Amino acid sequence: MAIKETIGKASTFVPRTVFPDYRLPQSYFLGHHRKAMLRMQQMIADIDLIFEVRDARAPLATRNALFDKLIATRAKIVVYTKSDICAVNRELLDAMHPEGNYCLVDTNKPRTVKKLLNIAKKEAENRDHFFGLRTMALGMPNVGKSSLLNTLRLVGVNRGKAARTGALAGITRTIPTFVKINEEPDVLLYDTPGVSLPSSMGYRRTLILSALGCTHPKMIDERILADFILFSVNKVDPAVYSKYSPPTNDIEEFLSNYCRYMGLRMKGGYPDFDGGAAHWIDSWRRGKAGKIIYDSLEDFNNQGEDESRFTSLKPTKQQARMMDPYRGK
Ligand SMILES: Nc1nc2c(ncn2[C@@H]2O[C@H](COP(=O)(O)OP(=O)(O)OP(=O)(O)O)[C@@H](O)[C@H]2O)c(=O)[nH]1
């Protein structure tokens, strides 16, 4: 079959670049994730409103079932960040949240977080707390919790950054003291470290989270991750990368064209495949390469997966063996 006819047709991802000893890690649950969960469990009774933060590029993959039990009795709103760098799938979000308690934001644009602040202000007025309404932002690593806090603070009290942010996962490692995001009525917000899933997530979800930057940046071999991104883009529209390469399913062919376009060459003029893969992945993580969404309504309807296995903080021995090789480093 001609290559063009096969583009975007495969339903499962099979890496083209396979190394004999390579084993795909399928979890990324670090010591500080566990510590943060235990601390949140202690604090949760005092929290009035939760902002559960997810990445709009993968609403299903960045959902963390570990939080479901923790926040079951709290008022919550699901906040989808990075709406500026994805083709938002409203159908999927409406199906996931029939009660409509979600909000799409771009944390770089203060006006998009105003709605959230208004919800918190209304809650604060209704509850009439002496110390103010206590809110908490939680979610997977690198989904934009600290950026959300900074923008809410800017909108609410017109003050600068209070939390450190960055393109890598794991910038926030402890729960700092609260930050005031509104005065009269007072609204306080706790930022929290990103927490991943405590047992094997399956390789597709691991690849998605890695492509989004929600894991250690080098957790998955870059050529395999680049291959997965190419696979995902082909499913949506290969024209997204037409600037660099004609449509292809072959990562080596794509990277060779990409390196030529970007001028990424090694000694002797050979394409720098590793450098090209890292560059292409980084562009996707930052939303500079195009807009795709990794989860679909079909994925939501077909998900027979039992998420309850993620709700325990204690992984089994077998699960622990599948943990990320970078653990503790
Ligand atoms: N384009 C875009 N980028 C965003 C948005 N929100 C956050 N980012 C970027 O995403 C990256 C991660 O943001 P952080 O706020 O550090 O994420 P976090 O969830 O606090 O990360 P951890 O500390 O690992 O838990 C940063 O590079 C931000 O600039 C958004 O709405 N749009």
Ligand as a Chemical Component Dictionary entry (heavy atoms), coordinates in Angstrom:
data_LIG
# 
_chem_comp.id                   LIG 
_chem_comp.type                 NON-POLYMER 
_chem_comp.pdbx_formal_charge   0 
_chem_comp.three_letter_code    LIG 
# 
loop_
_chem_comp_atom.comp_id 
_chem_comp_atom.atom_id 
_chem_comp_atom.alt_atom_id 
_chem_comp_atom.type_symbol 
_chem_comp_atom.charge 
_chem_comp_atom.model_Cartn_x 
_chem_comp_atom.model_Cartn_y 
_chem_comp_atom.model_Cartn_z 
_chem_comp_atom.pdbx_ordinal 
LIG N1  N1  N 0 0.721  28.247 26.615 1  
LIG C1  C1  C 0 0.432  28.083 27.905 2  
LIG N2  N2  N 0 1.406  27.684 28.758 3  
LIG C2  C2  C 0 1.090  27.531 30.059 4  
LIG C3  C3  C 0 -0.215 27.749 30.545 5  
LIG N3  N3  N 0 -0.216 27.488 31.877 6  
LIG C4  C4  C 0 1.042  27.110 32.194 7  
LIG N4  N4  N 0 1.839  27.150 31.109 8  
LIG C5  C5  C 0 3.257  26.763 31.046 9  
LIG O1  O1  O 0 3.361  25.426 31.513 10 
LIG C6  C6  C 0 4.582  25.218 32.213 11 
LIG C7  C7  C 0 4.294  24.622 33.581 12 
LIG O2  O2  O 0 3.624  25.573 34.392 13 
LIG P1  P1  P 0 3.712  25.532 35.991 14 
LIG O3  O3  O 0 2.766  26.576 36.469 15 
LIG O4  O4  O 0 5.117  25.562 36.457 16 
LIG O5  O5  O 0 3.104  24.074 36.257 17 
LIG P2  P2  P 0 2.854  23.332 37.645 18 
LIG O6  O6  O 0 1.618  22.510 37.489 19 
LIG O7  O7  O 0 2.883  24.283 38.788 20 
LIG O8  O8  O 0 4.134  22.368 37.697 21 
LIG P3  P3  P 0 4.756  21.503 38.929 22 
LIG O9  O9  O 0 5.530  22.461 39.746 23 
LIG O10 O10 O 0 5.593  20.481 38.228 24 
LIG O11 O11 O 0 3.636  20.851 39.641 25 
LIG C8  C8  C 0 5.259  26.599 32.288 26 
LIG O12 O12 O 0 6.243  26.643 31.267 27 
LIG C9  C9  C 0 4.135  27.590 31.993 28 
LIG O13 O13 O 0 4.596  28.754 31.364 29 
LIG C10 C10 C 0 -1.243 28.176 29.625 30 
LIG O14 O14 O 0 -2.418 28.383 29.948 31 
LIG N5  N5  N 0 -0.842 28.320 28.329 32 
# 
loop_
_chem_comp_bond.comp_id 
_chem_comp_bond.atom_id_1 
_chem_comp_bond.atom_id_2 
_chem_comp_bond.value_order 
_chem_comp_bond.pdbx_ordinal 
LIG N1  C1  SING 1  
LIG C1  N2  DOUB 2  
LIG C1  N5  SING 3  
LIG N2  C2  SING 4  
LIG C2  C3  DOUB 5  
LIG C2  N4  SING 6  
LIG C3  N3  SING 7  
LIG C3  C10 SING 8  
LIG N3  C4  DOUB 9  
LIG C4  N4  SING 10 
LIG N4  C5  SING 11 
LIG C5  O1  SING 12 
LIG C5  C9  SING 13 
LIG O1  C6  SING 14 
LIG C6  C7  SING 15 
LIG C6  C8  SING 16 
LIG C7  O2  SING 17 
LIG O2  P1  SING 18 
LIG P1  O3  DOUB 19 
LIG P1  O4  SING 20 
LIG P1  O5  SING 21 
LIG O5  P2  SING 22 
LIG P2  O6  DOUB 23 
LIG P2  O7  SING 24 
LIG P2  O8  SING 25 
LIG O8  P3  SING 26 
LIG P3  O9  DOUB 27 
LIG P3  O10 SING 28 
LIG P3  O11 SING 29 
LIG C8  O12 SING 30 
LIG C8  C9  SING 31 
LIG C9  O13 SING 32 
LIG C10 O14 DOUB 33 
LIG C10 N5  SING 34 
# 
